[in-house]
Amino acid sequence: MTINVSDAFKTLEQISAVDAAEAGGKAFNCGRLTQAGFAVPPGLVVLASATPDDIDRTVDPDEIHVDKISGAIVLSRPGTGEEEVRLPASDLAGRAGGRPVLDEMAIAELSQLALRIERFFGAPQDIEWCHDGRQFWVLQSRPVTAAPASGANDIEWTRANLIEVFPDQTSPQALAVYEDMLNRAEVRFMGRLIDPALGPMLKSFHGRLYFNLLQLRNICRLGGAAPAGALRSFGHSDAIRPADEVATRPALRDVLPRLPDFIRLARNDRRLPRLMRRQERALEAIIRRFASVR
């Protein structure tokens, strides 16, 4: 499938492809209350139906939740196909006995399209889409007025690891120094693996430092690793989401610009034992110098 969004980004007006649509629905770039009755964290929610015109009325659509960072499907609820759905047999035939309207490849493609639209407008969007059997078409996109502004509110913070190093509150001056120093060190070490759009790696709240889990998950995604391993090694005490257990293959366009940083990190990893021995010798020399003072 290919994505044709050049005209959609200019006007986002309804196009004639809807007449030939085989499926359609909505995509929300934010957390919302699901039809099953529980809240989900900020992500992408897709509603899909084999009858696009009825997505807001009698049809009970498929409901898919996609993690924005990993792209993993964290929840998939098929349309009931029972009392809530009042479709002619001809419409239901396309469902092939309850099969989902969109397969995983189509969901991944639609997710990327929805995230590109969100980045273009700089805010969560309520997107109406259809698929004509060949490609996706955007019919309309408007801001999700009930959603919080994207940015800091979407970031999840943790005291994991830091609670052992900084168990108590420090003075405001020391806290400012540590926050600035550690953030610069993270950027220097990780390079372009840290995405400035996702906020700083560390931030202070009420006199204590916190790690940015959004950045951590993104770094794991770029490395093709499941974030759950990194979260456990950090000592993350909160529940680990099912999406964090999934390792996804990053897109080549995301990896290539960061390839020099991956190579540098791999070289540093090989040099680590030698660097540690050098540091130990330097520390022992400092201790001997202090011990010699009478």
ABEGO torsion letter per residue (X at the ends): XBBBAAAAAAAGBBBAAAAABABBEBBBABBBBBAAGBBBBBBBBBBBBABAAAAABABBBBBBBBBAAAGBBABBBBBAGBAABBBBAAAAAAAGGGBBABBAAAAAAAAAAAAAAAAAAGBBBBBBBBBAGABBBBABBBBBAABBBBEAAABBBBABGAAAABABBBBAAAAAAAAAAAAAAAAAAAEAABBAAAEBABBBBGGBBBBBAAAAAAAAAAAGBBAAAAAAAAGBABBBBAAAABBBBBBAAAAAAAAAAAAAAAAAAAAAAAAAAAAAAAAAAAAAAAAABX
